Amino acid sequence: MRYMKLLGLEMMVFAIGATVLFGQGNQEAANLTREGIEASKTKDWDKAIAAFKRAAQLDQHYGPNLASALQQRASVYVSQGKFQEAVTDYSEALKVKATDPDIFERRAYAEMQLKNYDRALHDYNEAIKLSPEEPKYYQVRALIYQTKGDFKAALADVDKILKVDPNNQDALQRKKFLEAKLHAPPTPPPTPSGPIPNPNVRPPATATATPATKP
């Protein structure tokens, strides 16, 4: 999965950054960060996250390591089908890196697997606010709109993709499908079973009892 490769690179960057900081600031935080890095090398994400969390509480400089480890564990949860656990970890990572659009996208993916389309849509909206020129966010948001039956909004997102990438095959195919949906004739109501009533004929008046007259 491409997320795992990207996160692996992020982990290496954070590890290098952490070694630069070892000689600065809080020594206890630096020691905890070293412990977290060693745990991450063996993919013991629970131990790594615990160490990074304590380090970040002591020194905010080590927060990015915590965010990276949380995303790594979330990716493992996704591969195991534990999507709610993944959502929780991505949410914790966003508390550390609230302006990272890719974390919003990753959380949205897990939410889509849970069929929480409204939450996934919210996360893609946030990702697009942070990175409005990124076509991949519009591509998946269009799919969410389509799933929700909002074909007009989906088509608007597809058109944004095609402005940037006119040869995007997925967008071209989705555009054709959405235009067919939007311009299709309305579905007639089902024909009722039995005799069809004539709407122009008024039903006979209901008979009412006439009071008896005295002889």
C-alpha positions as CSV (number, residue, x, y, z in Angstrom):
1,M,0.0,0.0,0.0
2,R,1.4,3.4,-1.0
3,Y,0.5,4.9,2.5
4,M,2.9,2.4,4.1
5,K,5.7,3.5,1.9
6,L,5.1,7.1,2.5
7,L,4.8,6.7,6.2
8,G,8.0,4.7,6.2
9,L,9.8,7.6,4.6
10,E,8.2,10.0,7.1
11,M,9.4,7.8,10.0
12,M,13.0,8.0,8.6
13,V,12.8,11.8,8.4
14,F,11.5,12.1,11.9
15,A,14.1,9.7,13.2
16,I,16.9,11.8,11.6
17,G,15.3,15.0,13.0
18,A,15.2,13.4,16.5
19,T,18.8,12.6,16.5
20,V,19.7,16.2,15.8
21,L,17.6,17.2,18.9
22,F,19.1,14.6,21.2
23,G,21.7,17.1,22.4
24,Q,19.1,19.9,22.8
25,G,16.3,20.6,25.3
26,N,14.9,18.0,27.7
27,Q,17.3,15.0,28.0
28,E,14.5,12.7,29.3
29,A,12.4,13.5,26.2
30,A,15.4,12.7,24.0
31,N,15.9,9.4,25.8
32,L,12.3,8.5,25.3
33,T,12.4,9.5,21.7
34,R,15.4,7.2,21.2
35,E,13.4,4.4,22.9
36,G,10.5,5.1,20.5
37,I,12.7,5.0,17.5
38,E,14.2,1.6,18.5
39,A,10.7,0.3,19.1
40,S,9.6,1.5,15.7
41,K,12.4,-0.3,14.0
42,T,10.9,-3.6,15.2
43,K,7.4,-2.3,14.4
44,D,6.4,-2.4,18.1
45,W,4.1,0.5,17.6
46,D,2.4,0.3,21.0
47,K,5.7,0.8,22.7
48,A,6.9,3.4,20.2
49,I,3.7,5.4,20.6
50,A,3.9,5.3,24.4
51,A,7.5,6.5,24.4
52,F,6.8,9.3,21.8
53,K,3.7,10.4,23.7
54,R,5.7,10.8,26.9
55,A,8.5,12.6,25.0
56,A,6.0,15.0,23.4
57,Q,4.5,15.8,26.8
58,L,8.0,16.8,28.0
59,D,9.1,18.6,24.9
60,Q,6.8,19.6,21.9
61,H,9.7,19.3,19.5
62,Y,9.1,15.5,19.6
63,G,5.5,15.7,18.6
64,P,6.0,14.8,14.9
65,N,7.5,11.4,15.9
66,L,4.3,10.7,17.8
67,A,2.1,11.7,14.8
68,S,4.2,9.4,12.5
69,A,4.0,6.4,14.9
70,L,0.3,6.9,15.2
71,Q,-0.1,6.8,11.5
72,Q,2.1,3.7,11.2
73,R,-0.1,1.9,13.7
74,A,-3.2,3.1,12.0
75,S,-2.0,1.7,8.7
76,V,-1.5,-1.7,10.4
77,Y,-5.0,-1.5,11.7
78,V,-6.3,-0.7,8.2
79,S,-4.5,-3.8,6.8
80,Q,-6.2,-5.9,9.6
81,G,-9.6,-4.5,8.9
82,K,-9.7,-2.6,12.2
83,F,-11.0,0.6,10.7
84,Q,-12.4,2.1,13.9
85,E,-9.1,1.7,15.7
86,A,-7.4,3.3,12.6
87,V,-9.8,6.3,12.8
88,T,-8.9,6.8,16.5
89,D,-5.2,6.8,15.8
90,Y,-5.5,9.2,12.8
91,S,-7.6,11.5,15.1
92,E,-4.8,11.5,17.7
93,A,-2.3,12.2,14.9
94,L,-4.3,15.2,13.8
95,K,-4.1,16.6,17.3
96,V,-0.3,16.8,16.8
97,K,-0.3,17.7,13.0
98,A,-3.7,19.5,12.5
99,T,-2.6,21.0,9.1
100,D,-1.5,17.8,7.4
101,P,-4.1,17.1,4.6
102,D,-2.8,13.5,4.0
103,I,-3.8,12.5,7.6
104,F,-7.3,13.8,6.8
105,E,-7.3,11.7,3.6
106,R,-6.1,8.6,5.4
107,R,-8.8,9.0,8.1
108,A,-11.4,9.5,5.4
109,Y,-10.4,6.2,3.8
110,A,-10.9,4.3,7.1
111,E,-14.3,6.1,7.6
112,M,-15.4,5.1,4.1
113,Q,-14.8,1.5,5.0
114,L,-17.1,2.0,8.0
115,K,-19.6,3.6,5.6
116,N,-19.4,6.9,7.5
117,Y,-19.6,8.8,4.3
118,D,-20.6,12.1,6.0
119,R,-17.4,12.0,8.1
120,A,-15.3,11.0,5.2
121,L,-16.7,13.9,3.2
122,H,-15.9,16.3,6.1
123,D,-12.3,15.0,6.1
124,Y,-11.9,15.5,2.3
125,N,-13.3,19.0,2.7
126,E,-10.6,19.7,5.2
127,A,-7.9,18.2,3.1
128,I,-9.0,20.3,0.1
129,K,-9.0,23.5,2.3
130,L,-5.4,22.7,3.2
131,S,-4.3,21.6,-0.3
132,P,-6.8,23.0,-2.9
133,E,-4.6,22.1,-5.9
134,E,-4.4,18.4,-5.2
135,P,-6.5,16.4,-7.8
136,K,-6.6,13.2,-5.8
137,Y,-8.7,14.7,-3.1
138,Y,-11.3,15.8,-5.6
139,Q,-11.3,12.4,-7.2
140,V,-12.3,10.6,-4.0
141,R,-14.7,13.3,-2.9
142,A,-16.5,12.9,-6.2
143,L,-16.9,9.2,-5.5
144,I,-18.3,10.0,-2.0
145,Y,-20.8,12.5,-3.5
146,Q,-21.7,9.9,-6.1
147,T,-22.3,7.3,-3.4
148,K,-24.5,9.7,-1.5
149,G,-26.5,10.4,-4.7
150,D,-25.3,14.0,-5.1
151,F,-24.4,13.7,-8.8
152,K,-24.3,17.4,-9.4
153,A,-21.6,17.9,-6.7
154,A,-19.7,14.9,-7.9
155,L,-19.7,16.2,-11.5
156,A,-18.3,19.6,-10.2
157,D,-15.4,17.8,-8.6
158,V,-14.8,15.8,-11.7
159,D,-14.6,18.9,-13.8
160,K,-12.0,20.4,-11.4
161,I,-9.9,17.3,-11.9
162,L,-10.1,17.5,-15.7
163,K,-9.0,21.2,-15.7
164,V,-5.7,20.0,-14.1
165,D,-5.5,16.6,-15.8
166,P,-7.6,16.5,-19.0
167,N,-6.6,13.0,-19.8
168,N,-7.5,11.5,-16.4
169,Q,-9.3,8.3,-17.5
170,D,-11.1,7.8,-14.2
171,A,-12.4,11.3,-14.3
172,L,-13.5,11.0,-17.9
173,Q,-15.4,7.8,-17.3
174,R,-17.0,9.2,-14.2
175,K,-18.0,12.4,-16.0
176,K,-19.8,10.3,-18.7
177,F,-21.6,8.3,-16.0
178,L,-22.6,11.4,-14.0
179,E,-23.9,13.3,-17.0
180,A,-26.0,10.3,-18.0
181,K,-27.5,10.2,-14.5
182,L,-28.2,13.9,-14.4
183,H,-29.8,14.0,-17.9
184,A,-31.7,10.7,-17.7
185,P,-35.5,11.0,-18.0
186,P,-37.3,10.7,-14.7
187,T,-38.4,7.3,-13.7
188,P,-42.2,6.9,-14.1
189,P,-44.2,5.9,-11.0
190,P,-45.0,2.2,-10.8
191,T,-48.3,1.1,-12.3
192,P,-50.7,0.0,-9.5
193,S,-52.1,-3.5,-9.6
194,G,-55.8,-4.0,-10.4
195,P,-58.1,-1.6,-12.2
196,I,-56.6,1.9,-12.8
197,P,-59.0,4.6,-11.4
198,N,-60.0,7.4,-13.7
199,P,-58.9,10.7,-12.1
200,N,-61.5,12.6,-14.0
201,V,-64.5,10.7,-12.6
202,R,-65.6,11.8,-9.1
203,P,-66.5,8.9,-6.8
204,P,-70.2,8.6,-6.0
205,A,-71.4,10.5,-3.0
206,T,-71.7,8.4,0.2
207,A,-75.3,7.7,1.0
208,T,-76.6,9.1,4.3
209,A,-79.6,7.9,6.3
210,T,-82.7,10.1,6.0
211,P,-84.5,10.6,9.3
212,A,-87.8,8.9,9.5
213,T,-90.9,11.3,9.3
214,K,-93.8,10.9,11.6
215,P,-97.0,9.7,10.0
